[in-house]
Amino acid sequence: MRQAKVTRTVLALFLLASAAGCSGGDSRRMYNAEEAIFKARKMNDELIVATMNPSFLEKTLEAYRAVVADYGKYSDGIEGMRELVVSAQMELAELEFRAGMLMAAREDFAAAYEMASGVPAARANALWSGAYISREAGDAASAIRLFSRFADEYLTAAAAAATARMNRRYLLTPLRIAELHLESGNEREAGAWLDRAEKLFEGLVESDSDSSLVREAHYNLVTARLQGGRWSKALDQINRMKGIYKNDVDTPSLLFLEARVQIDGFDRPAEGLRILGRIAADHPRSREAVSALLTAGGIHFRAREFRKAEELYRKILDGYPDAGTALAEARWQIAQIAEEEGRWLDASLGYKSIYTDFPGTLQGMESPLRIARHFRELGEAQALSGAYEQALAHYRKLSSDRYNTGIRIMAEEYLVRALTEQKKWKEAADHLLGLPSRYPDYHQFNRNCLLAASIYEKELGDAAKAAEILRDCAGRYSGTEIAAEAREQLERLERLE
């Protein structure tokens, strides 16, 4: 949703050109509006460096609001003014989103949608962003309503190709709606939206649109059918594509999809292995080759054919030194094989090498707790305590500013998990409560107040503190499903008094 600086530059040139066509008072107003939005953007850029200082954040938001309030009334009368005001409104909403002000952002995107009637790309972006924020905030009903409005307005047969030119991700909207319905337990509506997705992609496949869009629609059609468990139709589409896209990029990709259908849809692991082996043998430098080896190794592992599985994992380690996280996964699987076979020394050395060499991967996060689990199962209290201390030190190191935000967030989640496994409930709850302010862009942490309240009530026996947390949660996230759940839990606690 964030606008790139290059986009701002292009818009600025457009606005200057528009100003050149104005005269008298209109020209002066256009100049003043450009100056005002320039100052707001400068503050916005400085705010990023200032790590969201609250007072400066509010000043920046007010600068954008002033542009909209002062110049919105001239949108119809001065050429270029509508585009400028819409840009200010969009950037206001985007800034609120980055600051974790989800409901304010959603409201301001809704306002941008209404005022952007003559700016199609911004109007579409505003509507889609409002739906996305609703999903991030846990408001499934609003997300479904807004995504559905987007689909009705922008994904009709006549509009779909033009919408795709704005942003290809918009085409996946029906699939997002189906996921939301499925998460809500409404399989009938999910199926209806999958039907609609198929019709959308089928229409694009048969259209005379850009060849890259048609190709993407082919793949999206497979995705829709896989998501709905329509295995035979998915396989038919894959076979059709194999006849169209005969090149070194698409062939292994389609073979991999075919293998997944055989394995997940038709429960034919032997046929899946045959296809995966073909990818590894005939297309060893393709991006699917490593995935094929991992998938085949997993089939053998689940069948307890450990030697065959390990041979495939070692092919990755030996033949694909630049495979990134796949190397961590291969080492993880080899360590698991050693553990399954009772070779704990080999397994523990494997797990330690993973969190040393690949600390920021999922396997690197999981490995310290895997070691702790082993000692817990053996009942070795001293070794278990040492393993947890190592795990906590590992996660605290990874949550420092030395690492990117994605790694830090995952480390924070694992830190809480390590604390709860040790039944350090107060430390875990307090840590949960501190995370939303440290990671305002990661809105999943907004639910932490509910988890912390549950810990205080059920594990620490402190219903008063739980109620205090829930009151704060309901006020902070007013208008969201989080707030509704907090109020429901608070009412339950009050009835118990």
Secondary structure, DSSP 8 states (H G I E B T S, - for coil): ----HHHHHHHHHHHHHHHHT--HHHHHHHHHHHHHHHHHHHHHHHHHHTT--HHHHHHHHHHHHHHHHHHGGGTTTSTTHHHHHHHHHHHHHHHHHHTT-HHHHHHHHHHHHHH-TT-HHHHHHHHHHHHHHHHHTT-HHHHHHHHHHHHHHH-STTTHHHHHHH-GGGGGHHHHHHHHHHHTT-HHHHHHHHHHHHHHHHHHHTS---HHHHHHHHHHHHHHHHHTT-HHHHHHHHHHHHHH--STTHHHHHHHHHHHIIIIIS--HHHHHHHHHHHHHH-TTSTHHHHHHHHHHHHHHHTT-HHHHHHHHHHHHHH-TT-THHHHHHHHHHHHHHHHTT-HHHHHHHHHHHHHHSTTSHHHHHHHHHHHHHHHHHT-HHHHHHHHHHHHHHHHHHTSTTS-HHHHHHHHHHHHHHHHHTT-HHHHHHHHHHHHHH-TT-GGGGGHHHHHHHIIIIIS--HHHHHHHHHHHHHHTTTSHHHHHHHHHHHHHHHH-
